[in-house]
Amino acid sequence: MAPQRELTEFEKSIPDYRKRILVSFSKALFLPPIFTVLGLRTLFGQGLSLLTVLLAVLSIPASIIARSQYEEWSQDREAARLGAKSITRVQGKWPGNLDVVLKIVKSFESGYVLQGFADLFEEYKCTTINTRFFWGDQILCMDEGVFKFITTTGFQHFEKGILWHERIDKLLGTGLFNAEGELWKRGRATARPFFAKERISDFEIFEKTSKKTLDLIEGRSNQKQPIDLQDLLSRFTLDSAALFLWGTALDTLDQPLTEPGKVKLGPKGSIAIDGRGEFDEFTEAFERVAVLITRRGVQGDTWPLLELFEDKTEEPIQVILRWMEPLVKKAVAKKEQMKRDGVVVDAHSEDAVFLDYLAQQSDDVEHIRYELVTFLIASRDTTASLLVFALYFLAFRPETCDLLRQEILETFGPEETPTYEGLKNMPYLRAFINETLRLFPAAPLVARTSLDTPLVLPPSTAEKDPLYLPPHTQVMMASLLLHKRHDLWGDDADDFKPERWLDEGLNAKINATSFMYCPFYGGPRICLGQEFALNEAGYFLVRLLQRFQAFRLAPEFMPEGSLPPAHWKGKPGRQAVEKVLPAINFTMHSKGGLWMFGEPATATA
């Protein structure tokens, strides 16, 4: 068990998940027997006997079943009253759909990404489903109409919810991604000026970090050695974001890289077997937290049962906070110095740094720390995820690499620096990025919880009838599955085909069908750094293919347990052809990393 540390003020306000789960189970286990014994004594004068004990024990499952059936009946009646129908419910073979829960957990651990959920949609022939795990409502959705309602037209009826906050508050606290209400509005307003076009079109930072990254790939290539591009790209995006938002050079690209043949399977990627430094410890801790929080989400509201005696995120969070501490101290010290000097940071100034502006807006050191962690995740993991799968597809489909490189050389030549306007006028580059995000959106699963009012979800392409959503119900939106629906995307929906985005008919359909494609979701909480991420990815890909002409996967260097199992062959969807193990832990990633060889461009290319 991790040593105890002093909790932050915000952590002290986080709902106690242990208390909630213990209260719930106490009510379920003790109240029915008590009422049964009292009822028998009152009505029949029945004292304590074997029959009384037996009936008291049986009252536990009987009350659970009766409560569940009454709840479903009540919802069906309310749905009819509102002119809707209840969302399709999963009907497992075991009580509480325990058999389905176990199947989903197993699929999450060893199956293709979200395949367990995809199987449920296929079995029940719907796009919105109520899992009813442990007799509770939990909605899973891959429906574009529901996405639109939750994120846009019905935005005011939803929040992150208690289940979300129990799982993640200790890590993200008051950060923008986690905040609600007025706190979220203030945070959004503070950050928005730093993602204006004038800022995200300044590529000086991208040039500096891209050159470092490409030099490292070329160095390995000249030695005929592979490199873990997932680790490298995570460093690239982290260093770029640190310079852009914090004005701080973290220089993680200067830290020692993992060596081929000297790694093992980590929580997400590959980690060094020995000789780990402080950055390696931070990376592993960050990945462990992501894994744990994602598993909590898959297990539903009963995850506290596995952590009653130990919060498993505590130890890695300590490592993260320890690594972040110098950044926080630097920001606070700079804030105090600017205050003494009478300096006021203008968010719209070219020289303004987000961290300085944030520190000036708030005296809450804890809030500054939480915002740093939030933007660390947003900048490091999401853009890195996009680039990891972009590089994967360059190796997976060499003809795509050739076509993309041809467009790049025709636009910028082998050396010209990419420009904002030039990137916007590259249709195949944008098609390539769109198709990568369609199949592997960086944030493939997002949850929202309805407030205390029953809602009617409007009809959609697949769900012809309006659906009834009970109050206080969590909805998990799976864009990863939405983007592969054959009724929307065609029979080749599982195939990687950037060319589809050059089809005027498809683009017209996407424009007419809101949220058919939504890698960044939408509405008031749409990803604030969307354009920044797309520009960063586009810039890097141009620079990459100016210097390299081909890439090849290096499966022989992937750590044990990180390659697709043989039994995936012949399975439906992408799992039959995949050459890496896509997985979700906060964001999409390749399990075990992405070890690849790069082939530098020839002088005549």
Summary of the structure (lengths in Angstrom):
residues: 605
radius of gyration: 25.9
end to end distance: 57.3
largest distance: 98.8
contacts: 1917
relative contact order: 0.14
helix: 60%
strand: 9%
